[in-house]
Amino acid sequence: MAGSSGRSEFMLEITNLVKRYGHNEPVLKNLNLEVDGSSVVSIVGASGAGKSTLLRCICLLYTSDAADE
């Protein structure tokens, strides 16, 4: 969501994030996330669901891969 200045109104905005390890299926596939600055967010899920990978991508410890076509 962009304001009149064309900038995002979110503290964190992720669009179509893809992350895979090697040539395997993506761990994160076209993930979209918007977090408002006043929000508190928890990331929960099963083991191997991609929680740590998402956090590492947010912190720029991992780079994303090209989106699937």
C-alpha positions in Angstrom: 0.0 0.0 0.0 1.5 3.3 -1.0 0.7 6.7 0.2 0.5 9.9 -1.8 4.3 10.1 -1.8 4.5 6.7 -3.5 6.2 5.2 -0.4 4.9 2.3 1.6 3.0 3.0 4.8 4.2 -0.2 6.4 7.2 -0.7 8.7 8.0 -4.0 6.8 6.7 -5.0 3.4 7.7 -8.1 1.6 6.5 -8.9 -1.9 6.8 -12.2 -3.7 9.8 -13.5 -1.6 11.2 -16.8 -2.9 14.0 -18.7 -1.2 15.3 -22.1 -2.0 18.3 -24.2 -1.1 20.1 -25.6 -4.1 17.8 -26.7 -6.9 15.1 -28.0 -4.5 11.5 -26.7 -4.2 11.4 -23.3 -2.6 11.2 -23.1 1.2 9.5 -19.8 0.8 7.4 -19.4 -2.4 6.0 -16.0 -3.4 5.6 -14.9 0.2 3.9 -11.6 0.9 3.9 -9.8 4.2 2.9 -6.3 5.4 3.6 -5.2 9.0 2.3 -2.0 10.3 4.6 0.0 12.6 2.3 -0.4 15.6 1.9 -4.2 15.2 3.3 -7.0 17.3 3.9 -10.1 15.1 4.6 -13.7 16.0 5.9 -16.2 13.5 4.7 -19.7 14.3 4.7 -23.0 12.4 5.9 -26.5 12.2 9.5 -27.5 12.2 10.9 -26.9 8.7 8.2 -24.5 7.6 10.6 -21.7 6.9 10.3 -19.5 10.0 14.1 -19.1 10.5 14.7 -18.7 6.7 12.1 -15.8 6.7 13.8 -14.1 9.6 17.2 -14.5 8.0 15.9 -13.0 4.7 14.4 -10.0 6.6 17.8 -9.4 8.3 19.6 -9.7 4.9 21.6 -12.7 6.1 20.2 -14.6 3.1 19.4 -13.2 -0.3 16.2 -14.1 -2.0 16.0 -16.1 -5.2 14.3 -15.1 -8.5 10.6 -15.5 -8.4 9.0 -18.5 -10.1 7.5 -18.0 -13.5 
